[in-house]
Amino acid sequence: MHQVDLSFTKEITKVEGAATLDISIKAGKVEHCRFGITEFKRFYTQAMRGKPYKTLPSLLARICGTCSNAHLLCSIEACEHALGITPSAQSQLMKHLTMYGLNIRDHALHLYLFALPDMFGKDSFLSFDENIPEQHQILHDAFAIKAAGNYLSIIIAGRSVHAVNPMIGGFLNVPKLEEVAEAIKKLEEIRPAVLRTIKLFADCQYRFDRKTDFMALVSQPFSFLEGEIVTDTGDHIAEKDFRDHLEHTVIPYSQASGYVYKGKSYMVGSLARLNLSKNSLHSKTKESAMEALTRFPSTNIFDNNLAQAIEILHCVDQSLEILHTTKFAKEVLQTPTSTEGIGIGVIEAPRGTLYHKVSIGADGNVIEGEIVVPTGQNQINIEQDMARLIEELLPQNPSAEQLQQELEKLIRAYDPCMSCASHFLKLRIAEAKS
């Protein structure tokens, strides 16, 4: 084996976390492609054992500093199901608003700070020139959209990350009238910016098509919190049965667990959601994004970016409808009807379907639990996509830098969350001798 050292990366900040890619090439074909997520395991499923269930959601929110509120709500849902708690109608609306704020902010972060620099040939978002009108508009739009999502999260959930208001059984506080009015103003102001964002990514010429299976939580109307797990092959899976269908796969060179469905890899995330349920989006979103929505269902992985932009618009439109029509009033937290039980929470986090399972004992402490995150579910799909992309690029005799850039663009389209770190892809290619 002749070793070609391409482990030249220093700091690549347009994804979250660290990963390695080991490739073996023989006669222009990829013999193996091993994508490893190299963050150390953090043992949350062990740490949750023996903890009082009331502390569990805030503990598990610390899994991620970006989409912490998704883990928070998923854990709350699992605990509520275990203890027979039915949230009030207002609490459910506030959970939806928490998810809308999260997605507006998180999708904007990925699209503008991670994905867009590639499209403009820039190393980072900080390289955009505010003296150039188009780039000035992009900078303004990015900060305005992200700020509106943050504000919505703050008035509803208490914080934009590691929220303090959502609790098992309800919310500790509700927004004030003036806060609701300000949120409405900010959301209405960013709507034209979101439409510009959709156009930016609809005009993107990047393509990588590979037939794969898609899976998402699907409901009518479109929801990040409710529904049934559906695949594009027509399968319907009840939330409580998810572990009977997702097959855990140990990947020896990765710190993350992989998953397959019926022995095959699949994709979760915004592209999966729009492929499976674009017709259930908010009516104003469907009207304003009509042309872009004709792209779905899509097999172009880069359309995940476009799908995220459309989801931002849905979150804005749905939030405005709720805020205009709801008068929020302080409520007492719902109390458990059971002292112990097993509960499952399933929600659509920004990057795809998130599963939390918890078993609570009669003493109120957690017996055991399980967490299945979106990036783990996408891991095998990403690996297979990169192997095929490499084979497509090899006849062009790309430089190491060009190869790495194209691979990272593809990985960024998945918007993976490999915990917060600055180093990303260490690439090692071993070329087998004939």
JOWOZI-V90421 format. One record per backbone hydrogen bond with DSSP energy under -1.0 kcal/mol. CO is the residue of the C=O (numbers start at 1). NH is the residue of the N-H. If there is no record, write none. Layout:
{{CO/NH} {CO/NH}}
This chain:
{{2/431} {4/429} {6/8} {16/418} {18/38} {19/426} {20/36} {21/428} {22/34} {23/430} {24/31} {24/32} {25/432} {26/29} {29/26} {32/24} {34/22} {36/20} {37/255} {43/47} {44/48} {46/49} {48/51} {51/366} {52/55} {53/56} {55/59} {56/60} {57/61} {59/62} {60/63} {61/64} {67/70} {67/71} {68/72} {69/73} {70/74} {71/75} {72/76} {73/77} {74/78} {75/79} {76/80} {77/81} {78/82} {79/83} {80/85} {83/337} {83/338} {88/92} {89/93} {90/94} {91/95} {92/96} {93/97} {94/98} {95/99} {96/100} {97/101} {98/102} {99/103} {100/104} {101/105} {102/106} {103/107} {104/108} {105/109} {106/110} {107/111} {108/112} {109/113} {110/114} {110/115} {111/116} {116/120} {117/122} {118/121} {124/127} {125/128} {129/132} {132/136} {133/137} {134/138} {135/139} {136/140} {137/141} {138/142} {139/143} {140/144} {141/145} {142/146} {143/147} {144/148} {145/149} {146/150} {147/151} {148/152} {149/153} {150/154} {151/155} {152/156} {153/157} {154/158} {157/164} {157/165} {165/172} {167/170} {169/334} {170/167} {176/180} {177/181} {178/182} {179/183} {180/184} {181/185} {182/186} {183/187} {184/188} {185/189} {186/190} {190/194} {191/195} {192/196} {193/197} {194/198} {195/199} {196/200} {197/201} {198/202} {199/203} {208/301} {213/267} {214/232} {216/230} {218/228} {224/348} {228/218} {229/237} {230/216} {231/234} {235/231} {237/229} {238/241} {239/242} {241/244} {242/245} {242/246} {247/260} {249/258} {251/254} {258/249} {260/247} {261/264} {264/261} {267/215} {269/273} {270/274} {271/275} {272/276} {273/277} {274/278} {277/280} {278/281} {280/222} {282/286} {283/287} {284/288} {285/289} {289/293} {291/294} {292/295} {293/296} {299/210} {300/303} {301/304} {302/305} {303/307} {304/308} {305/309} {306/310} {307/311} {308/312} {309/313} {310/314} {311/315} {312/316} {313/317} {314/318} {315/319} {316/320} {317/321} {318/322} {319/323} {320/324} {321/325} {322/326} {341/360} {343/358} {345/356} {347/354} {349/352} {352/349} {354/347} {355/372} {356/345} {357/370} {358/343} {359/367} {360/341} {361/364} {364/53} {365/361} {366/50} {368/359} {370/357} {372/355} {373/377} {374/378} {375/379} {378/382} {379/383} {380/384} {381/385} {382/386} {383/387} {384/388} {385/389} {386/390} {387/391} {388/392} {389/393} {390/394} {393/396} {394/397} {399/403} {400/404} {401/405} {402/406} {403/407} {404/408} {405/409} {406/410} {407/411} {408/412} {409/413} {411/414} {412/415} {421/17} {422/12} {424/19} {426/21} {428/23} {429/4} {430/25} {431/2}}
